[in-house]
Amino acid sequence: MPGFAMSDFSMSGPSLRRLDPERYRRRVQLLAEMAEAQSLRTRVALRRARMDRLREIIAERKRIA
């Protein structure tokens, strides 16, 4: 799954200024939560890959011994 950058969701110029303050605040909060979720998925995937590799190493050592 490809990642995303905050710039993928950003609005520019006058269209951003047309949002009312509450809607703008909710939008910024949503984008922050989406970025945090993506970061968490990345960390979990790295941790899972590390654990899988450790399991492979342990299993290999057991086969050799």
NORFENBEL-V145930 format. One record per run of one state. SS is the DSSP state (h for helix, s for strand, l for the rest). FROM is the first residue (numbers start at 1). LEN is the number of residues. If there is no record, write none. Layout:
((SS,FROM,LEN) (SS,FROM,LEN))
This chain:
((l,1,5) (h,6,4) (l,10,4) (h,14,4) (l,18,3) (h,21,44) (l,65,1))
